[in-house]
Amino acid sequence: MNEFIQTPDHDTCLDLLKKHGVPDHVIEHSLRVAQAGVFLALNLKCVGHKIDVKEVEAGALLHDIAKIDAIRKGEDHAESGARLLFGLGYPSISGIVRRHVHIDLPVFKDDVPVLTPAHIVNYADKRVCHTSIVLLSERFEDLVERYGTTPGKKEMIVRLYKQTKILEGYIFKKLDFGPQRLCELNAIDIHKISS
């Protein structure tokens, strides 16, 4: 195993995605997730949350690094991506990637939710349908349509939606704007964004 390395920057993340054969449409999705995640992280820092913005960006860019390969092999892409990134020497990013599909709600300290980069990436991913930022309801309708192939899978997606709505409330609790504001980021070209 490699020695642990600091958080990879924007260009290093894009190089990793290309090196691991991630298709362009998944890279574009990841760029939009990073855009939403960084926007939230910066605004949350302004209201007192301690969020590592670089970890949010790297976690968002790399969250689907193993998606296509894992689908082909019938594996959990979050676990596969986490293992890959841990092996590359990125343990903190590995943990974010591991929790980008399912995550526990934040703990509270002094009546304030303790939000982590993993919470922000998890939520940002749930707001991006393909390459567009949408409301949670629209994103989860798409998830039910694409992945809700059995009653059990539909039920799991509905539970995930309810949990993500709670997380959304925690994220926006101290912000002076609501979830709809993220959709305005769609007007910004994701290819012109870098750290």
Buried (B, 14 or more C-beta within 10 A) or exposed (E): EEEEEEBBBBEBBBEBBEEBEBEEEBBBBBBBBBBBBBBBBEBBEEEEBEBBBBBBBBBBBBBBBBBBBBEEEEBBBBBBBBBBBBEBBBBBBBBBBBBBBEBEEBEEEEEBBEBBBBBBBBBBBBBBBEBBBBBBEBBBBEBBEEEBEEEEEBEBBBEBBEBBBEBBEBBBEBBEEEBEBBBEBBEEEBEEBEB
